[in-house]
């Protein structure tokens, strides 16, 4: 079996990159939804349900807003975890 290792030893792929900007139009359904969702209340409900299945105070901290946002987008657009 051949393994191609070209570029694997490069120190830092993004060493010359200073910043990245992303433009999201104000009319974007994701931006509108992000601004109007009650994130604190969503997090409380999610944590209440999560705490029934596991100890939410153990393990690595979870970025709950990121995960809830991903779940909402998946539901809105009919996406799977893989997509």
C-alpha angles and dihedrals in degrees: 000000000000121000118197110214100175110150096002093121096054108129100224125358093203101036093123094044114101103178144340125222127201122193116211114183117237089238093058110125089225094053093047091048092046091055097048104039116104095236096180093053091045090052092050092052092045092049091048090055094040092051090059090062103034146005101271092194095063129077130018116343114261122226091225096183091054093049094045090049091051091049092049092049091048091052094046095048100033093243128159125221089259094053 
